[in-house]
């Protein structure tokens, strides 16, 4: 083959490889854009899930804090009315000689608060997969080069293990053999260009395949996380609704107890005035109006004791008994107030 022919073939091969390189570059850019898009979408979903979980958790903690504060206020008014207004009324009844069962203890307002960590979704961080892709692409390129060396050396009948390293002569022979197999004659430059191109393309394919698979996995994981977080937030929304009902009950109970404190202190004052003015010995010698006040006081105390003795919740859930007791207690107080103004 003449020198001009060899030069022409080399230039032709170079042009083909350049065109192939441009095409590969375009494909790589397009694939990278697609992969980046998938990765970006997955990360956006993960960040959205984190924000939603954090917001829900903060809302639960605020609800719990409010309930704890309201519960403490309820306990305070319970103890205050038990140790003062109620005990004063019981002491007056004992002085008058009216039978009355004393209330020794008050039911604790123990509210079973939910655990914000219960059912919380573990949100995993996403990895791009580039390092793993690069590592295996490098392994694939080394394996491809080693395979080519084995095939070329075996075809040439050379020893697999060179006597010296690097053995430029063996490498040149192998590259020329490759060029001949492609019909380009014994040209080491053409053989080198082909081997390098094949190895790089294989490495690129392995890299893009692994990275694409990783990002597809990330997208599936993000979708699963998004769904799990949605279920978690829905469950906690239900918990928040129940906590709101409990809190409203606690606040209404506190208002009712304050109302009873005022009414009972007023009744105690009426009885103290009657005992002072009438100077009667025993219930039978009291004025009929005073006896009516005693009966009214007993009605208020009975309703108040019922409210003080009834636990608000059972196993963290507002009981029907607590709801009904509060209704009856409020009705008794409101009926008494209506009589005062009728």
URLIN-V964142 format. One record per residue. PHI is phi in whole degrees, -180 to 180 (* if undefined). Layout:
{{PHI} {PHI}}
//
This chain:
{{*} {-70} {-64} {-64} {-65} {-63} {-60} {-63} {-66} {-63} {-63} {-65} {-64} {-63} {-64} {-64} {-67} {-65} {-64} {-63} {-63} {-64} {-63} {-63} {-64} {-64} {-63} {-63} {-63} {-65} {-64} {-63} {-63} {-64} {-64} {-61} {-63} {-63} {-64} {-64} {-62} {-62} {-67} {-63} {-66} {-64} {-64} {-64} {-64} {-62} {-63} {-66} {-64} {-63} {-65} {-64} {-61} {-63} {-65} {-63} {-64} {-65} {-61} {-63} {-64} {-63} {-64} {-62} {-64} {-66} {-65} {-63} {-64} {-65} {-62} {-64} {-69} {-62} {-65} {-64} {-71} {-72} {-84} {-118} {-58} {-71} {-67} {-63} {-66} {-64} {-67} {-64} {-61} {-66} {-66} {-72} {99} {-93} {-67} {-155} {-81} {-75} {-95} {-81} {-128} {-113} {-64} {-72} {-87} {-89} {-107} {-77} {-80} {-77} {-94} {-63} {-81} {-68} {79} {-67} {-83} {-82} {-98} {-88} {-77} {-96} {-117} {-72} {80} {-70} {-63} {-63} {-63} {-65} {-61} {-73} {-66} {-65} {-61} {-64} {-67} {-63} {-64} {-65} {-65} {-64} {-65} {-62} {-60} {-64} {-65} {-66} {-65} {-65} {-66} {-85} {73} {-91} {-63} {-67} {-102} {-71} {-75} {-136} {-140} {-80} {-103} {-63} {-64} {-61} {-64} {-62} {-62} {-65} {-67} {-66} {-61} {-63} {-62} {-63} {-64} {-93} {77} {-106} {78} {-80} {-121} {-64} {-64} {-64} {-60} {-63} {-62} {-66} {-61} {-61} {-63} {-63} {-63} {-66} {-63} {-62} {-62} {-63} {-62} {-63} {-60} {-66} {-64} {-67} {-65} {-63} {-62} {-65} {-72} {-65} {-64} {-60} {-67} {-64} {-63} {-65} {-64} {-64} {-65} {-61} {-66} {-64} {-66} {-61} {-65} {-61} {-66} {-63} {-64} {-71} {-63} {-65} {-64} {-64} {-64} {-67} {-65} {-64} {-64} {-62} {-63} {-60} {-65} {-63} {-64} {-66} {-65} {-63} {-61} {-65} {-65} {-62} {-61} {-67} {-60} {-65} {-65} {-71} {-64} {-65} {-66} {-61} {-65} {-62} {-68} {-64} {-65} {-64} {-65} {-70} {-77} {-78} {50} {-86} {-105} {91} {-63} {-64} {-91} {-78} {-68} {-59} {-65} {-67} {-63} {-65} {-65} {-65} {-63} {-63} {-64} {-63} {-62} {-64} {-66} {-61} {-67} {-64} {-61} {-59} {-70} {-69} {-87} {-88} {-65} {-73} {-134} {-135} {57} {79} {-116} {-61} {-85} {-65} {-61} {-64} {-65} {-67} {-63} {-64} {-62} {-65} {-64} {-63} {-63} {-62} {-65} {-66} {-62} {-65} {-66} {-62} {-66} {-63} {-107} {-91}}
//
